[in-house]
Amino acid sequence: MLRPILAAVLAILVVSSTVRAAEPGSFPSATIDLGTVVSDLPKSVRFYTEGIGFTELSAFDVPAEIGAAAGLTDSKPLTIKVLALGEGAGATKLKLMAVAGTSPRGGDNEFIHSHTGFRYLTIMVADTTAALERLAKIGVKPIAKSPVLLPESLVPGKMYLTVVRDPDGNPVELIGPRK
């Protein structure tokens, strides 16, 4: 009886001693802002604001010289629209970007495993039915058999997973109850 307990305690000590965390206070914000290049900025802003529920906060241009010096572009200016989900300093921010004079090629978005990189956004919604109604108003329908009732072993309560695609075909997961 004592031997399995000692083995478990030893395993916990070994694992906890090898896990490394960032120094406390080394990140002034625990929120990650995500930037994505889009093919049609107004269409993408409409999808994420009217369809999903983000709020447009601001817009700014990055001069070609700064884009090139930072390694972001090959001497092309970009326009960025900043959208927020939530309020305050901890709100998630999505930066939609258009790069002047380019025609970005889309990736294979058929499935999340079609290519590497950031593959989808997950957004928790208060009401799946209301989210679907907003999206329907701008012509967006769920893919496959969405919404799908998630097993309670994954999430407590009756939560549904709905997958839609943004104007560039990127998957966006919506998770929430149906009211």
N, C-alpha and C positions, 0 to 999 in steps of 0.2 A: 504494500500500500504506500509506504513512504518513498520507495524507489521511483514510481511513476510521478509522484508530486515533485520530487527533487529534479527529475529529468525535465519536467515542464518548466519549473522555475529556471533551471539552467538554460533552456532553450530561449526563454523570454529575455534573460540577461544577455545572451549572445546576440540575439536579434537587435535588442534595443541599443547595444553598444556599437553596432555597425550602421545604424540608421543615422544619417546626418541631416540636420535641418539648417536652414539659413539662420544667421545670427538674429536674435530678436531686434526688432527696430530697424533692420537693414532695408526694409521696403516701406516707403512712406505711404503706399497704398497697396491694399491686397486685391484690388480690382485690376483685371487685365482688359485693356482696350484692344479690340480686334479690328484690323484694317483689311478691307477687301476691295480689289479692283473690280469694277463693274463695266459692262459694255454700254449701258444706258443709264446714266445717273438719275434723271428724273423718274424713270420707270422703277428703278430700285428704291429710291426714296419713297415713292408711293406704296410699294409693296411693304416695306418695313414700317412705315408710319400708319397708313390707312388699313393695311391688311393685318399686320402683327400687333401694332400698338406702341411702337417706339415714338418718342418725341424728338423732333428736329431741334437741336440746340444751336448749332452754329455752322458756319462754312468758312473755309479759308483756302487760299492758293499758296502753293509752295513753288517758288521760282525755280527755273531750270537749273541754275547754278547750285542751289542748295540740294536739290534732288540728286544731281551728279556727284557733288562733294560727299554726300552721305552714302552713295552707292545704291540709292533707291531707283533712279532712272538713268537713262543714257542721254542726259542733257535735255530732258523734256519737263515742262512744268506740269504740275498736277493740281486738280481741284478736289478738295475734301469736304464732304458733308458729315457732320458729327451728329449721330443719333444716340439717344439715351433710353434705356429701359429702367425705369425707376427714377428716383430723385436723390439729389444730394451727392456728396463726394463718393459714396459707395456704389452709385448707379453704374451699370454696365454700359459701356460706350462702344458703338459700332461706327467705324469710320469708312464711309463709302467713298471710293476714289475713282476719278476719271483722269487718265493721263492724256494730255493734248497730243494730237497727231498720231495716235496709235489705234490699232484694232486688235485688242487682246484676244487671244484664242482661248476658247473654253477647254476645260478638261473633260475627261470621260467621267460623267457624274451618274452613270446608270446605277451603280451600287457604291456603297461607301468604300468597298475594297477595290474599286476600279483603278485607283492610283493613290500615291502617298500624299501626305500633307494634311492640313486641317480639313476635315471632311464634312462637318455639319455643325450647326448651332443647336443647342437644346434650350428651349425657353419654357419655363413653367408658367402655365396660364391658370387663371382662377376659374374659367369656364370654357371648356372645349367647344360647346355648342355656340357660344357667343363668338369665339375666335373663328370658327368655321363660317359663321354668318358674315363677319367682317371680310374674310377672304373671298367668299362667294361674290360679294358686292364688287370686287375688283377682278373677278374672273378666275380666281385661283381655286383649284379643287385638290383634295387630298390624293396622294398616290396609293396604288395597290388597294388594300382593304382597310385603310385607315378610316376612322379611328379604331384602334385595337385595344380591347380591355387588357390591361397588364395584370399578371398574376400577383396576388397579395404577397407572395414570397419575394418579389422585387420591390414593390412599393405598397405601403399600407393604404387601405381604402380602395374605393372604385376609381382608379386612375386610368386614363386613356392616353395612348400614344397616337399622335397624328403626324404624318410626314407630308410636307408640301415642298414645292421647289420654288426658289426665288427666281427672278427674271433671267438669271444666268444659269439656271438649272441646279444650283446648289441645294442640297437637302437641308430643310429646317424642321427639327422635331419640336412638336408642341406636346407638353405633358400636363394633364390636369383632369379634374372631374368633369362630368357632364351635368349640367343643371337644367 
